[in-house]
């Protein structure tokens, strides 16, 4: 490793000094990635020597108990063996892949063609493209609180003001419609919703989605509907895509392979353009322009999509949802048995949100402090609600195996007992 003294000498003799970063880079901050990569600050209390149990990141593949269906791997193998997808794809995506996605997600009340599909680098790429095409610098966008922190990260990076509308925990995290509407002004570029929700695990009713669409209609504000967890709902729940409920409000619906098909590392997403009122003429052109920045996501993985959609059996998703619900109910039962913690019952997706009664604990000052001390003392990693602009809560991922969920819950219980007043 080069010595520091040598490096300094080179800098001084060359006159380079320190090169500043751009404004975009300085404005870009992802709190989840910051927490997960930052060393744990040492505390006075004894440090746990136990293996780390991570219930922090929404990657269902971490523990190996959730595996993609064999057809998913076969589809990529066949695409690779064909040697047909080693070149650059069209920036908006391979035509036959866009056709397959349109065919899967078309609906009598929200028809789609291949021309309504734009491929992206993961659903995160779809989020960035949707915000970028609708909101320029100086605009504002309405985002949920609590909500996935990447929305705020992207808005801030692009110098777009994030205005946070409240979700109501006591109403299964429905949006406070009156509060949402109060945030709209002439500079509002879009409203974004996430259904089913990360971090809340909620699933909206048709009536509530119609109420949100009514706000968009009244103020002529387009909607971004992040539906990466589409159809991933628990017993007694029915998923409804927002676009099925309107013939007038223009909507960019976001999706991808990551969650339902258990391949988040493949980084394939898409935007579905719902625009029967022809309000998105320029937006469509803008999406094409933005797609040329990376010239489209991986052609090889794109090419696997038609086979995945056609050959993964219909029994796959119900079984996946059953396993996720089983995991969620274990966490809900175990955590609700701990005084001072209260789980808001999840209805879908891969997460549970837990309210913390900070007054019940000694020496715990915030949700971030709770998570920091829990990781130090019990080697359990969860995320504080402040990551999702909702302090006083924590988020737990439900995808680890049953024994890991129970072990993590037991450690959380021991931690809470130790700090209880």
C-alpha positions as a Markdown table, in Angstrom:
| # | Residue | x | y | z |
|---|---|---|---|---|
| 1 | Unk | 0.0 | 0.0 | 0.0 |
| 2 | Unk | 1.5 | 3.4 | -0.9 |
| 3 | Unk | 2.5 | 5.6 | 2.0 |
| 4 | Unk | 0.4 | 8.6 | 2.9 |
| 5 | Unk | 3.5 | 10.8 | 2.8 |
| 6 | Unk | 4.3 | 9.7 | -0.7 |
| 7 | Unk | 0.8 | 10.5 | -1.8 |
| 8 | Unk | 0.9 | 13.9 | -0.3 |
| 9 | Unk | 4.2 | 14.7 | -1.9 |
| 10 | Unk | 2.8 | 13.8 | -5.3 |
| 11 | Unk | -0.2 | 16.0 | -4.7 |
| 12 | Unk | 1.9 | 19.0 | -3.6 |
| 13 | Unk | 4.4 | 18.7 | -6.5 |
| 14 | Unk | 1.8 | 18.2 | -9.1 |
| 15 | Unk | -0.5 | 21.0 | -7.8 |
| 16 | Unk | -3.6 | 18.9 | -8.3 |
| 17 | Unk | -5.0 | 19.3 | -4.8 |
| 18 | Unk | -8.5 | 17.9 | -4.1 |
| 19 | Unk | -11.0 | 17.7 | -7.0 |
| 20 | Unk | -14.6 | 18.6 | -6.0 |
| 21 | Unk | -17.5 | 16.5 | -6.8 |
| 22 | Unk | -20.5 | 17.7 | -8.8 |
| 23 | Unk | -23.7 | 19.2 | -7.3 |
| 24 | Unk | -25.6 | 16.0 | -8.3 |
| 25 | Unk | -23.1 | 13.8 | -6.4 |
| 26 | Unk | -23.3 | 16.0 | -3.3 |
| 27 | Unk | -27.1 | 15.9 | -3.4 |
| 28 | Unk | -27.2 | 12.1 | -3.7 |
| 29 | Unk | -27.6 | 10.2 | -0.4 |
| 30 | Unk | -29.2 | 6.7 | 0.2 |
| 31 | Unk | -29.8 | 6.2 | 3.9 |
| 32 | Unk | -30.2 | 2.5 | 3.7 |
| 33 | Unk | -26.9 | 1.9 | 1.9 |
| 34 | Unk | -25.2 | 4.3 | 4.3 |
| 35 | Unk | -26.4 | 2.3 | 7.3 |
| 36 | Unk | -25.5 | -1.0 | 5.8 |
| 37 | Unk | -22.0 | 0.0 | 4.9 |
| 38 | Unk | -21.1 | 2.1 | 7.9 |
| 39 | Unk | -19.1 | 0.4 | 10.7 |
| 40 | Unk | -21.0 | 0.0 | 13.9 |
| 41 | Unk | -20.0 | 2.7 | 16.3 |
| 42 | Unk | -18.6 | 1.1 | 19.5 |
| 43 | Unk | -20.7 | 1.4 | 22.7 |
| 44 | Unk | -19.9 | 1.0 | 26.4 |
| 45 | Unk | -22.1 | -2.0 | 26.6 |
| 46 | Unk | -20.7 | -5.5 | 25.8 |
| 47 | Unk | -20.5 | -6.3 | 22.1 |
| 48 | Unk | -22.2 | -9.4 | 20.9 |
| 49 | Unk | -20.1 | -12.2 | 19.6 |
| 50 | Unk | -23.1 | -13.9 | 17.9 |
| 51 | Unk | -23.4 | -14.3 | 14.2 |
| 52 | Unk | -25.1 | -11.4 | 12.5 |
| 53 | Unk | -28.8 | -11.9 | 11.7 |
| 54 | Unk | -29.8 | -9.5 | 9.0 |
| 55 | Unk | -33.4 | -8.5 | 8.6 |
| 56 | Unk | -32.5 | -5.2 | 6.9 |
| 57 | Unk | -32.4 | -5.5 | 3.2 |
| 58 | Unk | -35.2 | -6.6 | 0.9 |
| 59 | Unk | -33.3 | -9.2 | -0.9 |
| 60 | Unk | -35.2 | -12.6 | -0.7 |
| 61 | Unk | -32.2 | -14.6 | -1.9 |
| 62 | Unk | -29.9 | -13.9 | 1.0 |
| 63 | Unk | -30.6 | -17.0 | 3.1 |
| 64 | Unk | -31.2 | -19.4 | 0.2 |
| 65 | Unk | -34.7 | -20.4 | 1.4 |
| 66 | Unk | -36.4 | -18.5 | -1.4 |
| 67 | Unk | -35.2 | -19.7 | -4.8 |
| 68 | Unk | -36.2 | -18.7 | -8.3 |
| 69 | Unk | -38.2 | -21.3 | -10.2 |
| 70 | Unk | -36.0 | -23.6 | -12.3 |
| 71 | Unk | -37.6 | -22.2 | -15.5 |
| 72 | Unk | -36.1 | -18.8 | -14.6 |
| 73 | Unk | -32.5 | -20.1 | -14.8 |
| 74 | Unk | -33.3 | -22.2 | -17.9 |
| 75 | Unk | -34.6 | -19.2 | -19.7 |
| 76 | Unk | -31.3 | -17.4 | -19.3 |
| 77 | Unk | -29.3 | -20.4 | -20.2 |
| 78 | Unk | -31.3 | -20.8 | -23.4 |
| 79 | Unk | -30.9 | -17.2 | -24.3 |
| 80 | Unk | -27.1 | -17.4 | -23.7 |
| 81 | Unk | -26.8 | -20.6 | -25.7 |
| 82 | Unk | -28.6 | -19.0 | -28.7 |
| 83 | Unk | -25.9 | -16.4 | -29.2 |
| 84 | Unk | -28.6 | -14.1 | -30.4 |
| 85 | Unk | -28.5 | -11.6 | -27.5 |
| 86 | Unk | -24.8 | -10.7 | -27.1 |
| 87 | Unk | -25.2 | -7.4 | -29.0 |
| 88 | Unk | -26.7 | -4.0 | -28.1 |
| 89 | Unk | -30.5 | -4.1 | -27.7 |
| 90 | Unk | -32.7 | -1.2 | -28.7 |
| 91 | Unk | -32.5 | 1.3 | -25.9 |
| 92 | Unk | -36.2 | 0.9 | -25.0 |
| 93 | Unk | -35.9 | -2.9 | -25.0 |
| 94 | Unk | -36.1 | -5.9 | -27.3 |
| 95 | Unk | -39.3 | -5.8 | -29.3 |
| 96 | Unk | -40.5 | -9.3 | -28.5 |
| 97 | Unk | -39.7 | -8.8 | -24.8 |
| 98 | Unk | -41.8 | -5.6 | -24.7 |
| 99 | Unk | -44.6 | -7.5 | -26.5 |
| 100 | Unk | -44.4 | -10.3 | -23.8 |
| 101 | Unk | -44.6 | -7.7 | -21.0 |
| 102 | Unk | -47.5 | -5.9 | -22.6 |
| 103 | Unk | -49.3 | -9.2 | -23.1 |
| 104 | Unk | -48.9 | -10.2 | -19.5 |
| 105 | Unk | -50.0 | -6.9 | -18.0 |
| 106 | Unk | -52.7 | -5.7 | -20.4 |
| 107 | Unk | -56.1 | -5.5 | -19.0 |
| 108 | Unk | -59.6 | -4.8 | -20.6 |
| 109 | Unk | -59.7 | -1.5 | -18.7 |
| 110 | Unk | -56.1 | -0.6 | -19.3 |
| 111 | Unk | -54.9 | -2.1 | -22.6 |
| 112 | Unk | -51.2 | -2.2 | -23.4 |
| 113 | Unk | -49.1 | -2.8 | -26.5 |
| 114 | Unk | -45.4 | -3.2 | -26.9 |
| 115 | Unk | -45.1 | 0.5 | -27.7 |
| 116 | Unk | -46.3 | 1.2 | -24.1 |
| 117 | Unk | -43.3 | -0.6 | -22.5 |
| 118 | Unk | -39.9 | 0.8 | -21.8 |
| 119 | Unk | -37.2 | -1.5 | -20.3 |
| 120 | Unk | -35.1 | -0.2 | -17.4 |
| 121 | Unk | -32.1 | -1.3 | -15.3 |
| 122 | Unk | -34.1 | -2.7 | -12.4 |
| 123 | Unk | -37.2 | -1.1 | -10.9 |
| 124 | Unk | -34.9 | 1.4 | -9.3 |
| 125 | Unk | -34.0 | 2.5 | -12.8 |
| 126 | Unk | -37.7 | 2.8 | -13.6 |
| 127 | Unk | -38.2 | 5.0 | -10.6 |
| 128 | Unk | -35.3 | 7.3 | -11.7 |
| 129 | Unk | -36.5 | 7.5 | -15.3 |
| 130 | Unk | -40.1 | 8.2 | -14.2 |
| 131 | Unk | -39.2 | 11.0 | -11.9 |
| 132 | Unk | -36.7 | 12.4 | -14.4 |
| 133 | Unk | -39.2 | 12.5 | -17.2 |
| 134 | Unk | -41.9 | 14.2 | -15.2 |
| 135 | Unk | -40.0 | 16.4 | -12.8 |
| 136 | Unk | -37.3 | 18.9 | -13.7 |
| 137 | Unk | -35.2 | 21.0 | -11.4 |
| 138 | Unk | -37.4 | 23.3 | -9.4 |
| 139 | Unk | -40.4 | 21.0 | -9.6 |
| 140 | Unk | -41.8 | 19.1 | -6.7 |
| 141 | Unk | -43.1 | 15.5 | -6.4 |
| 142 | Unk | -45.4 | 14.1 | -3.8 |
| 143 | Unk | -43.9 | 11.0 | -2.0 |
| 144 | Unk | -45.4 | 8.7 | 0.7 |
| 145 | Unk | -44.3 | 9.0 | 4.4 |
| 146 | Unk | -43.3 | 6.3 | 5.3 |
| 147 | Unk | -41.9 | 5.4 | 1.9 |
| 148 | Unk | -39.0 | 3.7 | 0.2 |
| 149 | Unk | -36.0 | 6.0 | 0.7 |
| 150 | Unk | -34.8 | 5.7 | -2.9 |
| 151 | Unk | -37.6 | 8.0 | -4.0 |
| 152 | Unk | -36.2 | 10.8 | -1.9 |
| 153 | Unk | -32.7 | 10.0 | -3.0 |
| 154 | Unk | -33.5 | 10.3 | -6.6 |
| 155 | Unk | -35.6 | 13.5 | -6.2 |
| 156 | Unk | -32.8 | 15.1 | -4.2 |
| 157 | Unk | -30.2 | 14.1 | -6.7 |
| 158 | Unk | -32.2 | 15.8 | -9.5 |
| 159 | Unk | -32.9 | 18.9 | -7.5 |
| 160 | Unk | -36.6 | 18.1 | -7.2 |
| 161 | Unk | -38.4 | 19.0 | -4.0 |
| 162 | Unk | -39.8 | 16.0 | -2.2 |
| 163 | Unk | -43.1 | 16.8 | -0.5 |
| 164 | Unk | -44.1 | 14.0 | 1.8 |
| 165 | Unk | -47.8 | 13.1 | 2.3 |
| 166 | Unk | -48.7 | 11.1 | 5.4 |
| 167 | Unk | -49.8 | 7.4 | 5.4 |
| 168 | Unk | -52.1 | 6.5 | 8.3 |
| 169 | Unk | -50.9 | 3.4 | 10.2 |
| 170 | Unk | -54.3 | 2.9 | 11.9 |
| 171 | Unk | -56.0 | 2.7 | 8.4 |
| 172 | Unk | -53.6 | 0.0 | 7.0 |
| 173 | Unk | -51.3 | 2.8 | 5.8 |
| 174 | Unk | -53.8 | 4.5 | 3.6 |
| 175 | Unk | -52.7 | 7.9 | 2.3 |
| 176 | Unk | -54.1 | 10.9 | 4.1 |
| 177 | Unk | -56.0 | 12.2 | 1.1 |
| 178 | Unk | -56.6 | 15.7 | 2.5 |
| 179 | Unk | -52.9 | 16.1 | 3.4 |
| 180 | Unk | -51.8 | 14.8 | 0.0 |
| 181 | Unk | -54.1 | 17.3 | -1.8 |
| 182 | Unk | -52.8 | 20.2 | 0.4 |
| 183 | Unk | -49.3 | 19.7 | -0.9 |
| 184 | Unk | -50.1 | 20.2 | -4.6 |
| 185 | Unk | -49.3 | 23.5 | -6.4 |
| 186 | Unk | -48.5 | 24.7 | -9.9 |
| 187 | Unk | -45.0 | 23.1 | -9.7 |
| 188 | Unk | -46.1 | 19.6 | -8.8 |
| 189 | Unk | -44.8 | 17.3 | -11.5 |
| 190 | Unk | -46.2 | 14.0 | -10.2 |
| 191 | Unk | -47.7 | 12.0 | -7.3 |
| 192 | Unk | -46.0 | 8.7 | -6.5 |
| 193 | Unk | -47.6 | 5.8 | -4.8 |
| 194 | Unk | -46.1 | 2.3 | -3.9 |
| 195 | Unk | -48.6 | -0.5 | -3.8 |
| 196 | Unk | -48.1 | -3.0 | -2.3 |
| 197 | Unk | -45.8 | -1.0 | -0.1 |
| 198 | Unk | -42.2 | -1.1 | 1.0 |
| 199 | Unk | -41.8 | -0.5 | 4.0 |
| 200 | Unk | -45.4 | -0.8 | 5.1 |
| 201 | Unk | -46.5 | -4.2 | 3.7 |
| 202 | Unk | -49.9 | -2.6 | 2.9 |
| 203 | Unk | -52.2 | -3.3 | 0.0 |
| 204 | Unk | -54.7 | -0.6 | -1.1 |
| 205 | Unk | -58.4 | -1.2 | -1.8 |
| 206 | Unk | -60.0 | -0.2 | -5.0 |
| 207 | Unk | -61.9 | 2.6 | -3.1 |
| 208 | Unk | -58.7 | 4.1 | -1.8 |
| 209 | Unk | -56.9 | 3.9 | -5.2 |
| 210 | Unk | -59.9 | 5.7 | -6.7 |
| 211 | Unk | -59.6 | 8.4 | -4.1 |
| 212 | Unk | -56.0 | 9.0 | -5.0 |
| 213 | Unk | -56.9 | 9.0 | -8.7 |
| 214 | Unk | -59.6 | 11.6 | -8.0 |
| 215 | Unk | -56.9 | 13.9 | -6.6 |
| 216 | Unk | -54.8 | 13.5 | -9.7 |
| 217 | Unk | -57.9 | 14.2 | -11.9 |
| 218 | Unk | -58.9 | 17.3 | -10.0 |
| 219 | Unk | -55.4 | 18.9 | -10.2 |
| 220 | Unk | -54.3 | 17.4 | -13.5 |
| 221 | Unk | -51.2 | 15.8 | -11.9 |
| 222 | Unk | -49.9 | 12.5 | -13.4 |
| 223 | Unk | -49.4 | 9.4 | -11.3 |
| 224 | Unk | -46.3 | 7.2 | -10.8 |
| 225 | Unk | -47.5 | 3.9 | -9.5 |
| 226 | Unk | -44.6 | 1.7 | -8.2 |
| 227 | Unk | -46.0 | -1.8 | -8.4 |
| 228 | Unk | -42.8 | -3.9 | -8.1 |
| 229 | Unk | -44.7 | -6.0 | -5.5 |
| 230 | Unk | -47.8 | -6.5 | -7.8 |
| 231 | Unk | -49.8 | -9.6 | -6.9 |
| 232 | Unk | -47.7 | -10.3 | -3.9 |
| 233 | Unk | -50.5 | -10.1 | -1.3 |
| 234 | Unk | -51.6 | -12.4 | 1.5 |
| 235 | Unk | -54.8 | -14.3 | 2.2 |
| 236 | Unk | -58.0 | -12.2 | 2.1 |
| 237 | Unk | -56.3 | -9.6 | -0.1 |
| 238 | Unk | -56.7 | -8.7 | -3.8 |
| 239 | Unk | -54.2 | -6.7 | -5.7 |
| 240 | Unk | -55.5 | -4.0 | -8.0 |
| 241 | Unk | -53.3 | -2.1 | -10.5 |
| 242 | Unk | -54.1 | 1.6 | -10.3 |
| 243 | Unk | -54.3 | 1.9 | -14.1 |
| 244 | Unk | -57.3 | -0.5 | -14.2 |
| 245 | Unk | -59.4 | 2.2 | -12.4 |
| 246 | Unk | -59.1 | 5.2 | -14.7 |
| 247 | Unk | -59.5 | 6.0 | -18.4 |
| 248 | Unk | -58.2 | 9.6 | -18.0 |
| 249 | Unk | -55.4 | 9.9 | -15.5 |
| 250 | Unk | -52.0 | 9.4 | -17.2 |
| 251 | Unk | -50.0 | 6.8 | -15.2 |
| 252 | Unk | -46.5 | 5.4 | -15.4 |
| 253 | Unk | -46.6 | 2.0 | -13.8 |
| 254 | Unk | -43.3 | 0.6 | -12.6 |
| 255 | Unk | -42.4 | -3.1 | -12.3 |
| 256 | Unk | -39.7 | -5.7 | -12.7 |
| 257 | Unk | -38.4 | -9.2 | -12.2 |
| 258 | Unk | -36.7 | -8.6 | -8.8 |
| 259 | Unk | -39.3 | -9.5 | -6.2 |
| 260 | Unk | -41.9 | -11.8 | -7.7 |
| 261 | Unk | -39.3 | -13.9 | -9.6 |
| 262 | Unk | -36.7 | -13.7 | -6.8 |
| 263 | Unk | -33.9 | -12.3 | -8.9 |
| 264 | Unk | -33.1 | -8.7 | -7.6 |
| 265 | Unk | -29.5 | -9.0 | -8.8 |
| 266 | Unk | -30.6 | -9.4 | -12.5 |
| 267 | Unk | -31.5 | -5.6 | -12.6 |
| 268 | Unk | -34.4 | -5.8 | -15.0 |
| 269 | Unk | -37.4 | -3.5 | -14.7 |
| 270 | Unk | -39.9 | -1.7 | -16.9 |
| 271 | Unk | -42.2 | 1.2 | -17.2 |
| 272 | Unk | -45.8 | 0.7 | -18.5 |
| 273 | Unk | -47.2 | 3.9 | -20.1 |
| 274 | Unk | -51.0 | 4.2 | -19.5 |
| 275 | Unk | -52.2 | 7.2 | -21.5 |
| 276 | Unk | -55.6 | 6.8 | -23.1 |
| 277 | Unk | -56.1 | 10.6 | -22.9 |
| 278 | Unk | -52.9 | 11.2 | -25.0 |
| 279 | Unk | -51.5 | 13.5 | -22.4 |
| 280 | Unk | -48.1 | 11.7 | -22.4 |
| 281 | Unk | -47.1 | 12.5 | -26.1 |
| 282 | Unk | -44.0 | 14.4 | -25.0 |
| 283 | Unk | -43.4 | 12.1 | -22.0 |
| 284 | Unk | -43.1 | 9.1 | -24.3 |
| 285 | Unk | -40.5 | 11.0 | -26.3 |
| 286 | Unk | -38.7 | 11.8 | -23.1 |
| 287 | Unk | -38.7 | 8.2 | -22.0 |
| 288 | Unk | -37.1 | 7.2 | -25.3 |
| 289 | Unk | -34.5 | 9.9 | -24.9 |
| 290 | Unk | -33.7 | 8.9 | -21.3 |
| 291 | Unk | -33.4 | 5.2 | -22.3 |
| 292 | Unk | -30.5 | 6.1 | -24.5 |
| 293 | Unk | -28.3 | 7.1 | -21.5 |
| 294 | Unk | -27.5 | 3.4 | -20.8 |
| 295 | Unk | -28.8 | 2.1 | -24.1 |
| 296 | Unk | -31.1 | -0.4 | -22.4 |
| 297 | Unk | -30.6 | -3.0 | -19.7 |
| 298 | Unk | -28.9 | -6.4 | -20.2 |
| 299 | Unk | -30.2 | -8.0 | -23.5 |
| 300 | Unk | -29.5 | -11.5 | -22.2 |
| 301 | Unk | -31.7 | -11.2 | -19.2 |
| 302 | Unk | -34.4 | -9.3 | -21.2 |
| 303 | Unk | -34.5 | -12.3 | -23.6 |
| 304 | Unk | -35.3 | -14.7 | -20.8 |
| 305 | Unk | -38.6 | -12.9 | -19.9 |
| 306 | Unk | -41.0 | -14.4 | -22.5 |
| 307 | Unk | -40.1 | -17.9 | -21.4 |
| 308 | Unk | -40.4 | -17.0 | -17.7 |
| 309 | Unk | -43.8 | -15.5 | -18.3 |
| 310 | Unk | -45.0 | -18.4 | -20.4 |
| 311 | Unk | -43.6 | -21.4 | -18.5 |
| 312 | Unk | -43.4 | -20.6 | -14.8 |
| 313 | Unk | -46.5 | -22.5 | -13.6 |
| 314 | Unk | -49.6 | -20.8 | -12.2 |
| 315 | Unk | -49.0 | -22.5 | -8.8 |
| 316 | Unk | -45.7 | -20.6 | -8.3 |
| 317 | Unk | -47.0 | -17.2 | -7.1 |
| 318 | Unk | -49.7 | -18.5 | -4.7 |
| 319 | Unk | -47.1 | -20.7 | -3.0 |
| 320 | Unk | -44.6 | -17.9 | -2.8 |
| 321 | Unk | -47.2 | -15.7 | -1.2 |
| 322 | Unk | -48.2 | -18.4 | 1.2 |
| 323 | Unk | -44.6 | -18.8 | 2.4 |
| 324 | Unk | -44.2 | -15.0 | 2.7 |
| 325 | Unk | -47.4 | -14.8 | 4.8 |
| 326 | Unk | -46.3 | -17.6 | 7.0 |
| 327 | Unk | -43.0 | -15.8 | 7.7 |
| 328 | Unk | -44.9 | -12.5 | 8.3 |
| 329 | Unk | -47.2 | -14.1 | 10.8 |
| 330 | Unk | -44.3 | -15.6 | 12.7 |
| 331 | Unk | -42.6 | -12.2 | 13.1 |
| 332 | Unk | -45.9 | -10.5 | 13.9 |
| 333 | Unk | -46.7 | -13.0 | 16.7 |
| 334 | Unk | -43.2 | -13.0 | 18.2 |
| 335 | Unk | -42.7 | -9.2 | 18.1 |
| 336 | Unk | -46.1 | -8.5 | 19.4 |
| 337 | Unk | -45.3 | -10.5 | 22.5 |
| 338 | Unk | -42.5 | -8.0 | 23.4 |
| 339 | Unk | -43.8 | -5.2 | 25.6 |
| 340 | Unk | -43.1 | -1.8 | 24.0 |
| 341 | Unk | -43.3 | -3.1 | 20.4 |
| 342 | Unk | -46.3 | -3.2 | 18.2 |
| 343 | Unk | -46.5 | -4.7 | 14.6 |
| 344 | Unk | -48.9 | -3.2 | 12.1 |
| 345 | Unk | -50.3 | -6.3 | 10.4 |
| 346 | Unk | -48.9 | -6.6 | 6.9 |
| 347 | Unk | -51.1 | -7.4 | 3.9 |
| 348 | Unk | -48.4 | -8.2 | 1.4 |
| 349 | Unk | -44.9 | -7.5 | 0.0 |
| 350 | Unk | -41.8 | -8.5 | 2.1 |
| 351 | Unk | -41.8 | -6.3 | 5.2 |
| 352 | Unk | -43.3 | -5.6 | 8.6 |
| 353 | Unk | -43.3 | -2.2 | 10.3 |
| 354 | Unk | -43.1 | -2.1 | 14.1 |
| 355 | Unk | -43.9 | 0.9 | 16.3 |
| 356 | Unk | -41.6 | 1.5 | 19.3 |
| 357 | Unk | -42.9 | 2.9 | 22.5 |
| 358 | Unk | -39.7 | 4.8 | 23.4 |
| 359 | Unk | -41.1 | 5.7 | 26.8 |
| 360 | Unk | -41.0 | 2.0 | 27.7 |
| 361 | Unk | -37.2 | 1.8 | 27.4 |
| 362 | Unk | -34.4 | 3.2 | 29.4 |
| 363 | Unk | -31.5 | 4.8 | 27.5 |
| 364 | Unk | -33.1 | 4.4 | 24.0 |
| 365 | Unk | -33.5 | 7.8 | 22.5 |
| 366 | Unk | -34.8 | 7.1 | 19.0 |
| 367 | Unk | -35.5 | 4.4 | 16.5 |
| 368 | Unk | -32.0 | 4.8 | 15.1 |
| 369 | Unk | -30.6 | 4.4 | 18.6 |
| 370 | Unk | -32.7 | 1.3 | 19.1 |
| 371 | Unk | -31.3 | -0.2 | 15.9 |
| 372 | Unk | -27.7 | 0.8 | 16.6 |
| 373 | Unk | -27.7 | -0.7 | 20.1 |
| 374 | Unk | -29.6 | -3.8 | 19.0 |
| 375 | Unk | -26.9 | -4.5 | 16.4 |
| 376 | Unk | -24.0 | -3.9 | 18.8 |
| 377 | Unk | -25.5 | -5.9 | 21.7 |
| 378 | Unk | -27.4 | -8.7 | 19.9 |
| 379 | Unk | -26.0 | -8.8 | 16.3 |
| 380 | Unk | -29.5 | -8.2 | 14.8 |
| 381 | Unk | -29.6 | -5.8 | 11.9 |
| 382 | Unk | -32.9 | -4.0 | 11.2 |
| 383 | Unk | -33.6 | -0.6 | 9.7 |
| 384 | Unk | -34.8 | 2.5 | 11.7 |
| 385 | Unk | -38.0 | 4.2 | 10.6 |
| 386 | Unk | -36.0 | 7.4 | 10.0 |
| 387 | Unk | -34.8 | 5.8 | 6.7 |
| 388 | Unk | -38.4 | 5.9 | 5.6 |
| 389 | Unk | -39.1 | 9.4 | 7.0 |
| 390 | Unk | -41.1 | 7.8 | 9.8 |
| 391 | Unk | -39.3 | 8.0 | 13.1 |
| 392 | Unk | -40.5 | 5.9 | 16.1 |
| 393 | Unk | -40.7 | 2.7 | 14.0 |
| 394 | Unk | -38.4 | 0.0 | 12.7 |
| 395 | Unk | -38.7 | -2.1 | 9.5 |
| 396 | Unk | -38.0 | -5.9 | 9.5 |
| 397 | Unk | -37.7 | -8.0 | 6.4 |
| 398 | Unk | -39.8 | -11.2 | 6.5 |
| 399 | Unk | -37.8 | -13.4 | 4.0 |
| 400 | Unk | -35.3 | -15.2 | 6.3 |
| 401 | Unk | -36.1 | -18.8 | 7.2 |
| 402 | Unk | -38.4 | -19.5 | 10.2 |
| 403 | Unk | -35.6 | -20.4 | 12.5 |
| 404 | Unk | -33.8 | -17.1 | 11.8 |
| 405 | Unk | -36.9 | -15.1 | 12.3 |
| 406 | Unk | -37.5 | -16.8 | 15.7 |
| 407 | Unk | -33.9 | -16.4 | 16.7 |
| 408 | Unk | -33.9 | -12.7 | 15.7 |
| 409 | Unk | -37.1 | -12.2 | 17.6 |
| 410 | Unk | -35.7 | -13.8 | 20.7 |
| 411 | Unk | -32.6 | -11.6 | 20.6 |
| 412 | Unk | -34.9 | -8.5 | 20.1 |
| 413 | Unk | -36.9 | -9.7 | 23.1 |
| 414 | Unk | -33.8 | -10.1 | 25.3 |
| 415 | Unk | -32.6 | -6.6 | 24.2 |
| 416 | Unk | -35.9 | -5.0 | 25.0 |
| 417 | Unk | -36.0 | -6.8 | 28.4 |
| 418 | Unk | -32.5 | -5.5 | 29.2 |
| 419 | Unk | -33.5 | -1.9 | 28.4 |
| 420 | Unk | -37.0 | -1.9 | 29.8 |
| 421 | Unk | -37.7 | 0.7 | 32.5 |
